[in-house]
Amino acid sequence: MKLLRDTDTTIADIAARVGYETQGKFSKAFKDVTQMLPSEYRKIQYGK
């Protein structure tokens, strides 16, 4: 969540950085925890 908030790094790059093989797997895991997609979270935080 910090990387999504504090950087302009792509979601795919963040997913790889935190150990996911694909952006899709990262997005599913993120949604399971937060009830929103990483892109939605980023949009809410800073309108990105």
mmCIF entry with sequence, helices, sheets and N, C-alpha, C, O atoms, coordinates in Angstrom:
data_MODEL
# 
_entry.id   MODEL 
# 
_entity.id                         1 
_entity.type                       polymer 
_entity.pdbx_number_of_molecules   1 
# 
_entity_poly.entity_id                      1 
_entity_poly.type                           'polypeptide(L)' 
_entity_poly.nstd_linkage                   no 
_entity_poly.nstd_monomer                   no 
_entity_poly.pdbx_seq_one_letter_code       MKLLRDTDTTIADIAARVGYETQGKFSKAFKDVTQMLPSEYRKIQYGK 
_entity_poly.pdbx_seq_one_letter_code_can   MKLLRDTDTTIADIAARVGYETQGKFSKAFKDVTQMLPSEYRKIQYGK 
_entity_poly.pdbx_strand_id                 A 
# 
loop_
_entity_poly_seq.entity_id 
_entity_poly_seq.num 
_entity_poly_seq.mon_id 
_entity_poly_seq.hetero 
1 1  MET n 
1 2  LYS n 
1 3  LEU n 
1 4  LEU n 
1 5  ARG n 
1 6  ASP n 
1 7  THR n 
1 8  ASP n 
1 9  THR n 
1 10 THR n 
1 11 ILE n 
1 12 ALA n 
1 13 ASP n 
1 14 ILE n 
1 15 ALA n 
1 16 ALA n 
1 17 ARG n 
1 18 VAL n 
1 19 GLY n 
1 20 TYR n 
1 21 GLU n 
1 22 THR n 
1 23 GLN n 
1 24 GLY n 
1 25 LYS n 
1 26 PHE n 
1 27 SER n 
1 28 LYS n 
1 29 ALA n 
1 30 PHE n 
1 31 LYS n 
1 32 ASP n 
1 33 VAL n 
1 34 THR n 
1 35 GLN n 
1 36 MET n 
1 37 LEU n 
1 38 PRO n 
1 39 SER n 
1 40 GLU n 
1 41 TYR n 
1 42 ARG n 
1 43 LYS n 
1 44 ILE n 
1 45 GLN n 
1 46 TYR n 
1 47 GLY n 
1 48 LYS n 
# 
_struct_asym.id          A 
_struct_asym.entity_id   1 
# 
loop_
_struct_conf.conf_type_id 
_struct_conf.id 
_struct_conf.pdbx_PDB_helix_id 
_struct_conf.beg_label_comp_id 
_struct_conf.beg_label_asym_id 
_struct_conf.beg_label_seq_id 
_struct_conf.pdbx_beg_PDB_ins_code 
_struct_conf.end_label_comp_id 
_struct_conf.end_label_asym_id 
_struct_conf.end_label_seq_id 
_struct_conf.pdbx_end_PDB_ins_code 
_struct_conf.beg_auth_comp_id 
_struct_conf.beg_auth_asym_id 
_struct_conf.beg_auth_seq_id 
_struct_conf.end_auth_comp_id 
_struct_conf.end_auth_asym_id 
_struct_conf.end_auth_seq_id 
_struct_conf.pdbx_PDB_helix_class 
_struct_conf.details 
_struct_conf.pdbx_PDB_helix_length 
HELX_P HELX_P1 AA1 LYS A 2  ? ASP A 6  ? LYS A 2  ASP A 6  1 ? 5  
HELX_P HELX_P2 AA2 ILE A 11 ? ARG A 17 ? ILE A 11 ARG A 17 1 ? 7  
HELX_P HELX_P3 AA3 GLN A 23 ? THR A 34 ? GLN A 23 THR A 34 1 ? 12 
HELX_P HELX_P4 AA4 PRO A 38 ? TYR A 46 ? PRO A 38 TYR A 46 1 ? 9  
# 
_struct_conf_type.id          HELX_P 
_struct_conf_type.criteria    ? 
_struct_conf_type.reference   ? 
# 
loop_
_atom_site.group_PDB 
_atom_site.id 
_atom_site.type_symbol 
_atom_site.label_atom_id 
_atom_site.label_alt_id 
_atom_site.label_comp_id 
_atom_site.label_asym_id 
_atom_site.label_entity_id 
_atom_site.label_seq_id 
_atom_site.pdbx_PDB_ins_code 
_atom_site.Cartn_x 
_atom_site.Cartn_y 
_atom_site.Cartn_z 
_atom_site.occupancy 
_atom_site.B_iso_or_equiv 
_atom_site.pdbx_formal_charge 
_atom_site.auth_seq_id 
_atom_site.auth_comp_id 
_atom_site.auth_asym_id 
_atom_site.auth_atom_id 
_atom_site.pdbx_PDB_model_num 
ATOM 1   N N  . MET A 1 1  ? 0.828   -1.186  0.000   1.00 0.00 ? 1  MET A N  1 
ATOM 2   C CA . MET A 1 1  ? 0.000   0.000   0.000   1.00 0.00 ? 1  MET A CA 1 
ATOM 3   C C  . MET A 1 1  ? 0.876   1.256   0.000   1.00 0.00 ? 1  MET A C  1 
ATOM 4   O O  . MET A 1 1  ? 0.555   2.253   -0.647  1.00 0.00 ? 1  MET A O  1 
ATOM 5   N N  . LYS A 1 2  ? 1.968   1.189   0.725   1.00 0.00 ? 2  LYS A N  1 
ATOM 6   C CA . LYS A 1 2  ? 2.881   2.330   0.761   1.00 0.00 ? 2  LYS A CA 1 
ATOM 7   C C  . LYS A 1 2  ? 3.451   2.621   -0.632  1.00 0.00 ? 2  LYS A C  1 
ATOM 8   O O  . LYS A 1 2  ? 3.525   3.777   -1.048  1.00 0.00 ? 2  LYS A O  1 
ATOM 9   N N  . LEU A 1 3  ? 3.848   1.573   -1.341  1.00 0.00 ? 3  LEU A N  1 
ATOM 10  C CA . LEU A 1 3  ? 4.384   1.774   -2.696  1.00 0.00 ? 3  LEU A CA 1 
ATOM 11  C C  . LEU A 1 3  ? 3.337   2.357   -3.630  1.00 0.00 ? 3  LEU A C  1 
ATOM 12  O O  . LEU A 1 3  ? 3.663   3.185   -4.480  1.00 0.00 ? 3  LEU A O  1 
ATOM 13  N N  . LEU A 1 4  ? 2.107   1.945   -3.491  1.00 0.00 ? 4  LEU A N  1 
ATOM 14  C CA . LEU A 1 4  ? 1.036   2.495   -4.322  1.00 0.00 ? 4  LEU A CA 1 
ATOM 15  C C  . LEU A 1 4  ? 0.785   3.964   -3.991  1.00 0.00 ? 4  LEU A C  1 
ATOM 16  O O  . LEU A 1 4  ? 0.514   4.775   -4.877  1.00 0.00 ? 4  LEU A O  1 
ATOM 17  N N  . ARG A 1 5  ? 0.879   4.291   -2.716  1.00 0.00 ? 5  ARG A N  1 
ATOM 18  C CA . ARG A 1 5  ? 0.648   5.672   -2.269  1.00 0.00 ? 5  ARG A CA 1 
ATOM 19  C C  . ARG A 1 5  ? 1.814   6.594   -2.606  1.00 0.00 ? 5  ARG A C  1 
ATOM 20  O O  . ARG A 1 5  ? 1.617   7.711   -3.084  1.00 0.00 ? 5  ARG A O  1 
ATOM 21  N N  . ASP A 1 6  ? 3.020   6.117   -2.354  1.00 0.00 ? 6  ASP A N  1 
ATOM 22  C CA . ASP A 1 6  ? 4.171   7.016   -2.322  1.00 0.00 ? 6  ASP A CA 1 
ATOM 23  C C  . ASP A 1 6  ? 5.046   7.005   -3.575  1.00 0.00 ? 6  ASP A C  1 
ATOM 24  O O  . ASP A 1 6  ? 6.017   7.757   -3.647  1.00 0.00 ? 6  ASP A O  1 
ATOM 25  N N  . THR A 1 7  ? 4.723   6.171   -4.559  1.00 0.00 ? 7  THR A N  1 
ATOM 26  C CA . THR A 1 7  ? 5.531   6.125   -5.773  1.00 0.00 ? 7  THR A CA 1 
ATOM 27  C C  . THR A 1 7  ? 4.636   6.150   -7.003  1.00 0.00 ? 7  THR A C  1 
ATOM 28  O O  . THR A 1 7  ? 3.427   5.938   -6.919  1.00 0.00 ? 7  THR A O  1 
ATOM 29  N N  . ASP A 1 8  ? 5.249   6.411   -8.132  1.00 0.00 ? 8  ASP A N  1 
ATOM 30  C CA . ASP A 1 8  ? 4.540   6.325   -9.415  1.00 0.00 ? 8  ASP A CA 1 
ATOM 31  C C  . ASP A 1 8  ? 4.889   5.029   -10.138 1.00 0.00 ? 8  ASP A C  1 
ATOM 32  O O  . ASP A 1 8  ? 4.593   4.869   -11.322 1.00 0.00 ? 8  ASP A O  1 
ATOM 33  N N  . THR A 1 9  ? 5.519   4.110   -9.418  1.00 0.00 ? 9  THR A N  1 
ATOM 34  C CA . THR A 1 9  ? 5.892   2.816   -9.977  1.00 0.00 ? 9  THR A CA 1 
ATOM 35  C C  . THR A 1 9  ? 4.638   2.096   -10.472 1.00 0.00 ? 9  THR A C  1 
ATOM 36  O O  . THR A 1 9  ? 3.588   2.168   -9.834  1.00 0.00 ? 9  THR A O  1 
ATOM 37  N N  . THR A 1 10 ? 4.745   1.409   -11.598 1.00 0.00 ? 10 THR A N  1 
ATOM 38  C CA . THR A 1 10 ? 3.578   0.711   -12.126 1.00 0.00 ? 10 THR A CA 1 
ATOM 39  C C  . THR A 1 10 ? 3.155   -0.408  -11.172 1.00 0.00 ? 10 THR A C  1 
ATOM 40  O O  . THR A 1 10 ? 3.956   -0.915  -10.388 1.00 0.00 ? 10 THR A O  1 
ATOM 41  N N  . ILE A 1 11 ? 1.905   -0.769  -11.258 1.00 0.00 ? 11 ILE A N  1 
ATOM 42  C CA . ILE A 1 11 ? 1.391   -1.849  -10.413 1.00 0.00 ? 11 ILE A CA 1 
ATOM 43  C C  . ILE A 1 11 ? 2.107   -3.152  -10.737 1.00 0.00 ? 11 ILE A C  1 
ATOM 44  O O  . ILE A 1 11 ? 2.386   -3.943  -9.836  1.00 0.00 ? 11 ILE A O  1 
ATOM 45  N N  . ALA A 1 12 ? 2.405   -3.383  -11.996 1.00 0.00 ? 12 ALA A N  1 
ATOM 46  C CA . ALA A 1 12 ? 3.141   -4.594  -12.388 1.00 0.00 ? 12 ALA A CA 1 
ATOM 47  C C  . ALA A 1 12 ? 4.523   -4.627  -11.740 1.00 0.00 ? 12 ALA A C  1 
ATOM 48  O O  . ALA A 1 12 ? 4.958   -5.677  -11.267 1.00 0.00 ? 12 ALA A O  1 
ATOM 49  N N  . ASP A 1 13 ? 5.214   -3.494  -11.715 1.00 0.00 ? 13 ASP A N  1 
ATOM 50  C CA . ASP A 1 13 ? 6.537   -3.435  -11.089 1.00 0.00 ? 13 ASP A CA 1 
ATOM 51  C C  . ASP A 1 13 ? 6.445   -3.618  -9.573  1.00 0.00 ? 13 ASP A C  1 
ATOM 52  O O  . ASP A 1 13 ? 7.293   -4.274  -8.969  1.00 0.00 ? 13 ASP A O  1 
ATOM 53  N N  . ILE A 1 14 ? 5.429   -3.042  -8.976  1.00 0.00 ? 14 ILE A N  1 
ATOM 54  C CA . ILE A 1 14 ? 5.227   -3.229  -7.532  1.00 0.00 ? 14 ILE A CA 1 
ATOM 55  C C  . ILE A 1 14 ? 4.950   -4.694  -7.235  1.00 0.00 ? 14 ILE A C  1 
ATOM 56  O O  . ILE A 1 14 ? 5.499   -5.250  -6.284  1.00 0.00 ? 14 ILE A O  1 
ATOM 57  N N  . ALA A 1 15 ? 4.105   -5.322  -8.039  1.00 0.00 ? 15 ALA A N  1 
ATOM 58  C CA . ALA A 1 15 ? 3.793   -6.740  -7.847  1.00 0.00 ? 15 ALA A CA 1 
ATOM 59  C C  . ALA A 1 15 ? 5.068   -7.582  -7.878  1.00 0.00 ? 15 ALA A C  1 
ATOM 60  O O  . ALA A 1 15 ? 5.274   -8.432  -7.012  1.00 0.00 ? 15 ALA A O  1 
ATOM 61  N N  . ALA A 1 16 ? 5.910   -7.348  -8.859  1.00 0.00 ? 16 ALA A N  1 
ATOM 62  C CA . ALA A 1 16 ? 7.165   -8.099  -8.977  1.00 0.00 ? 16 ALA A CA 1 
ATOM 63  C C  . ALA A 1 16 ? 8.081   -7.809  -7.794  1.00 0.00 ? 16 ALA A C  1 
ATOM 64  O O  . ALA A 1 16 ? 8.728   -8.712  -7.264  1.00 0.00 ? 16 ALA A O  1 
ATOM 65  N N  . ARG A 1 17 ? 8.130   -6.573  -7.393  1.00 0.00 ? 17 ARG A N  1 
ATOM 66  C CA . ARG A 1 17 ? 9.005   -6.164  -6.279  1.00 0.00 ? 17 ARG A CA 1 
ATOM 67  C C  . ARG A 1 17 ? 8.631   -6.843  -4.968  1.00 0.00 ? 17 ARG A C  1 
ATOM 68  O O  . ARG A 1 17 ? 9.504   -7.158  -4.159  1.00 0.00 ? 17 ARG A O  1 
ATOM 69  N N  . VAL A 1 18 ? 7.344   -7.068  -4.756  1.00 0.00 ? 18 VAL A N  1 
ATOM 70  C CA . VAL A 1 18 ? 6.910   -7.697  -3.503  1.00 0.00 ? 18 VAL A CA 1 
ATOM 71  C C  . VAL A 1 18 ? 6.723   -9.211  -3.633  1.00 0.00 ? 18 VAL A C  1 
ATOM 72  O O  . VAL A 1 18 ? 6.223   -9.864  -2.718  1.00 0.00 ? 18 VAL A O  1 
ATOM 73  N N  . GLY A 1 19 ? 7.135   -9.762  -4.791  1.00 0.00 ? 19 GLY A N  1 
ATOM 74  C CA . GLY A 1 19 ? 7.215   -11.209 -4.900  1.00 0.00 ? 19 GLY A CA 1 
ATOM 75  C C  . GLY A 1 19 ? 6.138   -11.936 -5.679  1.00 0.00 ? 19 GLY A C  1 
ATOM 76  O O  . GLY A 1 19 ? 6.091   -13.165 -5.658  1.00 0.00 ? 19 GLY A O  1 
ATOM 77  N N  . TYR A 1 20 ? 5.274   -11.210 -6.363  1.00 0.00 ? 20 TYR A N  1 
ATOM 78  C CA . TYR A 1 20 ? 4.237   -11.863 -7.164  1.00 0.00 ? 20 TYR A CA 1 
ATOM 79  C C  . TYR A 1 20 ? 4.736   -12.098 -8.582  1.00 0.00 ? 20 TYR A C  1 
ATOM 80  O O  . TYR A 1 20 ? 5.454   -11.268 -9.140  1.00 0.00 ? 20 TYR A O  1 
ATOM 81  N N  . GLU A 1 21 ? 4.355   -13.227 -9.160  1.00 0.00 ? 21 GLU A N  1 
ATOM 82  C CA . GLU A 1 21 ? 4.758   -13.566 -10.518 1.00 0.00 ? 21 GLU A CA 1 
ATOM 83  C C  . GLU A 1 21 ? 4.022   -12.726 -11.555 1.00 0.00 ? 21 GLU A C  1 
ATOM 84  O O  . GLU A 1 21 ? 4.565   -12.427 -12.618 1.00 0.00 ? 21 GLU A O  1 
ATOM 85  N N  . THR A 1 22 ? 2.793   -12.350 -11.245 1.00 0.00 ? 22 THR A N  1 
ATOM 86  C CA . THR A 1 22 ? 2.001   -11.566 -12.194 1.00 0.00 ? 22 THR A CA 1 
ATOM 87  C C  . THR A 1 22 ? 1.252   -10.454 -11.478 1.00 0.00 ? 22 THR A C  1 
ATOM 88  O O  . THR A 1 22 ? 0.985   -10.522 -10.278 1.00 0.00 ? 22 THR A O  1 
ATOM 89  N N  . GLN A 1 23 ? 0.925   -9.441  -12.244 1.00 0.00 ? 23 GLN A N  1 
ATOM 90  C CA . GLN A 1 23 ? 0.126   -8.351  -11.697 1.00 0.00 ? 23 GLN A CA 1 
ATOM 91  C C  . GLN A 1 23 ? -1.256  -8.849  -11.282 1.00 0.00 ? 23 GLN A C  1 
ATOM 92  O O  . GLN A 1 23 ? -1.823  -8.386  -10.292 1.00 0.00 ? 23 GLN A O  1 
ATOM 93  N N  . GLY A 1 24 ? -1.788  -9.796  -12.048 1.00 0.00 ? 24 GLY A N  1 
ATOM 94  C CA . GLY A 1 24 ? -3.116  -10.335 -11.740 1.00 0.00 ? 24 GLY A CA 1 
ATOM 95  C C  . GLY A 1 24 ? -3.175  -11.016 -10.379 1.00 0.00 ? 24 GLY A C  1 
ATOM 96  O O  . GLY A 1 24 ? -4.134  -10.834 -9.629  1.00 0.00 ? 24 GLY A O  1 
ATOM 97  N N  . LYS A 1 25 ? -2.157  -11.794 -10.066 1.00 0.00 ? 25 LYS A N  1 
ATOM 98  C CA . LYS A 1 25 ? -2.122  -12.468 -8.758  1.00 0.00 ? 25 LYS A CA 1 
ATOM 99  C C  . LYS A 1 25 ? -2.000  -11.447 -7.632  1.00 0.00 ? 25 LYS A C  1 
ATOM 100 O O  . LYS A 1 25 ? -2.647  -11.574 -6.593  1.00 0.00 ? 25 LYS A O  1 
ATOM 101 N N  . PHE A 1 26 ? -1.168  -10.437 -7.850  1.00 0.00 ? 26 PHE A N  1 
ATOM 102 C CA . PHE A 1 26 ? -1.029  -9.369  -6.863  1.00 0.00 ? 26 PHE A CA 1 
ATOM 103 C C  . PHE A 1 26 ? -2.363  -8.648  -6.671  1.00 0.00 ? 26 PHE A C  1 
ATOM 104 O O  . PHE A 1 26 ? -2.787  -8.410  -5.541  1.00 0.00 ? 26 PHE A O  1 
ATOM 105 N N  . SER A 1 27 ? -3.015  -8.306  -7.770  1.00 0.00 ? 27 SER A N  1 
ATOM 106 C CA . SER A 1 27 ? -4.284  -7.588  -7.690  1.00 0.00 ? 27 SER A CA 1 
ATOM 107 C C  . SER A 1 27 ? -5.341  -8.390  -6.955  1.00 0.00 ? 27 SER A C  1 
ATOM 108 O O  . SER A 1 27 ? -6.106  -7.835  -6.166  1.00 0.00 ? 27 SER A O  1 
ATOM 109 N N  . LYS A 1 28 ? -5.393  -9.700  -7.207  1.00 0.00 ? 28 LYS A N  1 
ATOM 110 C CA . LYS A 1 28 ? -6.364  -10.549 -6.512  1.00 0.00 ? 28 LYS A CA 1 
ATOM 111 C C  . LYS A 1 28 ? -6.080  -10.595 -5.022  1.00 0.00 ? 28 LYS A C  1 
ATOM 112 O O  . LYS A 1 28 ? -6.996  -10.469 -4.209  1.00 0.00 ? 28 LYS A O  1 
ATOM 113 N N  . ALA A 1 29 ? -4.818  -10.774 -4.660  1.00 0.00 ? 29 ALA A N  1 
ATOM 114 C CA . ALA A 1 29 ? -4.453  -10.819 -3.241  1.00 0.00 ? 29 ALA A CA 1 
ATOM 115 C C  . ALA A 1 29 ? -4.745  -9.470  -2.566  1.00 0.00 ? 29 ALA A C  1 
ATOM 116 O O  . ALA A 1 29 ? -5.240  -9.430  -1.440  1.00 0.00 ? 29 ALA A O  1 
ATOM 117 N N  . PHE A 1 30 ? -4.438  -8.384  -3.253  1.00 0.00 ? 30 PHE A N  1 
ATOM 118 C CA . PHE A 1 30 ? -4.694  -7.046  -2.719  1.00 0.00 ? 30 PHE A CA 1 
ATOM 119 C C  . PHE A 1 30 ? -6.193  -6.849  -2.492  1.00 0.00 ? 30 PHE A C  1 
ATOM 120 O O  . PHE A 1 30 ? -6.610  -6.325  -1.459  1.00 0.00 ? 30 PHE A O  1 
ATOM 121 N N  . LYS A 1 31 ? -6.991  -7.272  -3.461  1.00 0.00 ? 31 LYS A N  1 
ATOM 122 C CA . LYS A 1 31 ? -8.448  -7.123  -3.342  1.00 0.00 ? 31 LYS A CA 1 
ATOM 123 C C  . LYS A 1 31 ? -9.014  -8.002  -2.233  1.00 0.00 ? 31 LYS A C  1 
ATOM 124 O O  . LYS A 1 31 ? -9.950  -7.603  -1.540  1.00 0.00 ? 31 LYS A O  1 
ATOM 125 N N  . ASP A 1 32 ? -8.451  -9.195  -2.063  1.00 0.00 ? 32 ASP A N  1 
ATOM 126 C CA . ASP A 1 32 ? -8.909  -10.080 -0.987  1.00 0.00 ? 32 ASP A CA 1 
ATOM 127 C C  . ASP A 1 32 ? -8.730  -9.418  0.381   1.00 0.00 ? 32 ASP A C  1 
ATOM 128 O O  . ASP A 1 32 ? -9.535  -9.632  1.287   1.00 0.00 ? 32 ASP A O  1 
ATOM 129 N N  . VAL A 1 33 ? -7.682  -8.620  0.525   1.00 0.00 ? 33 VAL A N  1 
ATOM 130 C CA . VAL A 1 33 ? -7.386  -7.977  1.808   1.00 0.00 ? 33 VAL A CA 1 
ATOM 131 C C  . VAL A 1 33 ? -8.115  -6.644  1.956   1.00 0.00 ? 33 VAL A C  1 
ATOM 132 O O  . VAL A 1 33 ? -8.656  -6.347  3.021   1.00 0.00 ? 33 VAL A O  1 
ATOM 133 N N  . THR A 1 34 ? -8.132  -5.842  0.895   1.00 0.00 ? 34 THR A N  1 
ATOM 134 C CA . THR A 1 34 ? -8.634  -4.468  1.017   1.00 0.00 ? 34 THR A CA 1 
ATOM 135 C C  . THR A 1 34 ? -10.034 -4.246  0.446   1.00 0.00 ? 34 THR A C  1 
ATOM 136 O O  . THR A 1 34 ? -10.635 -3.193  0.659   1.00 0.00 ? 34 THR A O  1 
ATOM 137 N N  . GLN A 1 35 ? -10.547 -5.229  -0.274  1.00 0.00 ? 35 GLN A N  1 
ATOM 138 C CA . GLN A 1 35 ? -11.844 -5.127  -0.944  1.00 0.00 ? 35 GLN A CA 1 
ATOM 139 C C  . GLN A 1 35 ? -11.846 -4.137  -2.102  1.00 0.00 ? 35 GLN A C  1 
ATOM 140 O O  . GLN A 1 35 ? -12.905 -3.689  -2.540  1.00 0.00 ? 35 GLN A O  1 
ATOM 141 N N  . MET A 1 36 ? -10.645 -3.793  -2.602  1.00 0.00 ? 36 MET A N  1 
ATOM 142 C CA . MET A 1 36 ? -10.540 -2.963  -3.806  1.00 0.00 ? 36 MET A CA 1 
ATOM 143 C C  . MET A 1 36 ? -9.268  -3.330  -4.556  1.00 0.00 ? 36 MET A C  1 
ATOM 144 O O  . MET A 1 36 ? -8.326  -3.872  -3.978  1.00 0.00 ? 36 MET A O  1 
ATOM 145 N N  . LEU A 1 37 ? -9.252  -3.030  -5.839  1.00 0.00 ? 37 LEU A N  1 
ATOM 146 C CA . LEU A 1 37 ? -8.079  -3.295  -6.656  1.00 0.00 ? 37 LEU A CA 1 
ATOM 147 C C  . LEU A 1 37 ? -6.987  -2.268  -6.359  1.00 0.00 ? 37 LEU A C  1 
ATOM 148 O O  . LEU A 1 37 ? -7.288  -1.166  -5.901  1.00 0.00 ? 37 LEU A O  1 
ATOM 149 N N  . PRO A 1 38 ? -5.735  -2.613  -6.611  1.00 0.00 ? 38 PRO A N  1 
ATOM 150 C CA . PRO A 1 38 ? -4.654  -1.649  -6.400  1.00 0.00 ? 38 PRO A CA 1 
ATOM 151 C C  . PRO A 1 38 ? -4.870  -0.338  -7.171  1.00 0.00 ? 38 PRO A C  1 
ATOM 152 O O  . PRO A 1 38 ? -4.576  0.743   -6.662  1.00 0.00 ? 38 PRO A O  1 
ATOM 153 N N  . SER A 1 39 ? -5.375  -0.446  -8.377  1.00 0.00 ? 39 SER A N  1 
ATOM 154 C CA . SER A 1 39 ? -5.615  0.769   -9.176  1.00 0.00 ? 39 SER A CA 1 
ATOM 155 C C  . SER A 1 39 ? -6.688  1.648   -8.529  1.00 0.00 ? 39 SER A C  1 
ATOM 156 O O  . SER A 1 39 ? -6.583  2.874   -8.552  1.00 0.00 ? 39 SER A O  1 
ATOM 157 N N  . GLU A 1 40 ? -7.713  1.028   -7.954  1.00 0.00 ? 40 GLU A N  1 
ATOM 158 C CA . GLU A 1 40 ? -8.751  1.786   -7.255  1.00 0.00 ? 40 GLU A CA 1 
ATOM 159 C C  . GLU A 1 40 ? -8.175  2.456   -6.008  1.00 0.00 ? 40 GLU A C  1 
ATOM 160 O O  . GLU A 1 40 ? -8.479  3.613   -5.720  1.00 0.00 ? 40 GLU A O  1 
ATOM 161 N N  . TYR A 1 41 ? -7.343  1.721   -5.277  1.00 0.00 ? 41 TYR A N  1 
ATOM 162 C CA . TYR A 1 41 ? -6.712  2.269   -4.080  1.00 0.00 ? 41 TYR A CA 1 
ATOM 163 C C  . TYR A 1 41 ? -5.862  3.484   -4.434  1.00 0.00 ? 41 TYR A C  1 
ATOM 164 O O  . TYR A 1 41 ? -5.933  4.517   -3.768  1.00 0.00 ? 41 TYR A O  1 
ATOM 165 N N  . ARG A 1 42 ? -5.076  3.355   -5.467  1.00 0.00 ? 42 ARG A N  1 
ATOM 166 C CA . ARG A 1 42 ? -4.204  4.456   -5.885  1.00 0.00 ? 42 ARG A CA 1 
ATOM 167 C C  . ARG A 1 42 ? -5.036  5.670   -6.289  1.00 0.00 ? 42 ARG A C  1 
ATOM 168 O O  . ARG A 1 42 ? -4.689  6.802   -5.953  1.00 0.00 ? 42 ARG A O  1 
ATOM 169 N N  . LYS A 1 43 ? -6.117  5.440   -6.997  1.00 0.00 ? 43 LYS A N  1 
ATOM 170 C CA . LYS A 1 43 ? -6.993  6.536   -7.442  1.00 0.00 ? 43 LYS A CA 1 
ATOM 171 C C  . LYS A 1 43 ? -7.600  7.269   -6.247  1.00 0.00 ? 43 LYS A C  1 
ATOM 172 O O  . LYS A 1 43 ? -7.653  8.499   -6.223  1.00 0.00 ? 43 LYS A O  1 
ATOM 173 N N  . ILE A 1 44 ? -8.054  6.505   -5.261  1.00 0.00 ? 44 ILE A N  1 
ATOM 174 C CA . ILE A 1 44 ? -8.660  7.091   -4.067  1.00 0.00 ? 44 ILE A CA 1 
ATOM 175 C C  . ILE A 1 44 ? -7.639  7.903   -3.285  1.00 0.00 ? 44 ILE A C  1 
ATOM 176 O O  . ILE A 1 44 ? -7.953  8.984   -2.788  1.00 0.00 ? 44 ILE A O  1 
ATOM 177 N N  . GLN A 1 45 ? -6.418  7.386   -3.175  1.00 0.00 ? 45 GLN A N  1 
ATOM 178 C CA . GLN A 1 45 ? -5.392  8.052   -2.383  1.00 0.00 ? 45 GLN A CA 1 
ATOM 179 C C  . GLN A 1 45 ? -4.949  9.376   -2.976  1.00 0.00 ? 45 GLN A C  1 
ATOM 180 O O  . GLN A 1 45 ? -4.846  10.375  -2.264  1.00 0.00 ? 45 GLN A O  1 
ATOM 181 N N  . TYR A 1 46 ? -4.688  9.390   -4.271  1.00 0.00 ? 46 TYR A N  1 
ATOM 182 C CA . TYR A 1 46 ? -4.097  10.591  -4.858  1.00 0.00 ? 46 TYR A CA 1 
ATOM 183 C C  . TYR A 1 46 ? -4.637  10.943  -6.228  1.00 0.00 ? 46 TYR A C  1 
ATOM 184 O O  . TYR A 1 46 ? -4.064  11.777  -6.930  1.00 0.00 ? 46 TYR A O  1 
ATOM 185 N N  . GLY A 1 47 ? -5.714  10.327  -6.606  1.00 0.00 ? 47 GLY A N  1 
ATOM 186 C CA . GLY A 1 47 ? -6.286  10.641  -7.908  1.00 0.00 ? 47 GLY A CA 1 
ATOM 187 C C  . GLY A 1 47 ? -5.389  10.259  -9.076  1.00 0.00 ? 47 GLY A C  1 
ATOM 188 O O  . GLY A 1 47 ? -5.463  10.862  -10.146 1.00 0.00 ? 47 GLY A O  1 
ATOM 189 N N  . LYS A 1 48 ? -4.536  9.250   -8.866  1.00 0.00 ? 48 LYS A N  1 
ATOM 190 C CA . LYS A 1 48 ? -3.599  8.820   -9.924  1.00 0.00 ? 48 LYS A CA 1 
ATOM 191 C C  . LYS A 1 48 ? -4.238  7.782   -10.798 1.00 0.00 ? 48 LYS A C  1 
ATOM 192 O O  . LYS A 1 48 ? -3.612  7.298   -11.740 1.00 0.00 ? 48 LYS A O  1 
# 
